[in-house]
Amino acid sequence: MTRITVDVNDEWLEAAREELGTDTKVATINAALHAFAMRRKAAEIVAAFDSVQMDFSDSHQAWGYGGGRDLSRLAEDAREADAA
């Protein structure tokens, strides 16, 4: 872990503490840095998905019998559960 001395805007630090729910300045700064690192990683993952050609034609057929979960009785089952 790196130890640094830095001047931080108190209003921004307090706003970040409230948003992140942290108790100390150190925890707030570490949580904010972690959040930005995760945001960058999420953007990289989204970019990876965006770079892949996807073909969803006929994908609706995958939800029928044998290709996934059969949802045809979903509403009826929910009504029966509510009635019980």
N, C-alpha and C positions, 0 to 999 in steps of 0.2 A: 504494500500500500504506500502511496506517495503522500508525503506531508508537505503542504504548501501554506503560504500565507497570502491571502488575497483580500482585497477590498470588495465588499458585496453591497449592492443597493439594498437597504433594509426593507423598503416597501416591497420590492420584488421577492425578497427572501420570505417575508411574512405571507405574501400572497401564495407563494409556492408551498409553504408549510401548511397553510389552510387547505389548499387543493390536494396535497399529497397525504395529509393527515399525520405528519411527522411531529416528533416532540422536540427535537434539537436541531441546531443549525447544521451540524455535521450530517445527521440523518436526512435532512431536507436536501442538502446539496448532493449527497450520494443518490437519493431517490430520484432527483431531477436528472442527474447524469444517466442513471439507469433507464429512466423513461425515454430519454432521447436516443439512447443506444438501441432500445427495443423498437422504437419507432423506425429507426434506420433499418433494422433487421426485417421488420414487417414490410417496409417498402421494397426491400430486395426480394422478399418472397413473392409479393404481388407482381413485381416486375418479371420474375421467373415464370409465374403462371401466365402473365400477359404474352410472353414470348413463345408459348406453346400453342400450336394450332389445335383447336378443339372442334369436333364434329358432333353436334347434338341432334342431328337429324334422326328421326325415329326413336329418340330416347324415351318418349312417352310410353313406348311399348315395354320398356324394361320394368315398369311399375306393375304390370299385370302378373298373373300366376306364372310361377317358374322364373321370373326375372327380377323379383324383388318382393317387397311386402304388398300383399293384397289389401288395399284400402277401401274396397267397395262397400264394406259393412261398417265403416268407421262411425258414421253419423247414427246409424241404427243402434250400434253397441253403446254409444254415448247416451242415447235416450234411455236405453234399458238400464244402464248403470244409475242414471239420475232417478229413475222410477223406483229402484230398489231401496 
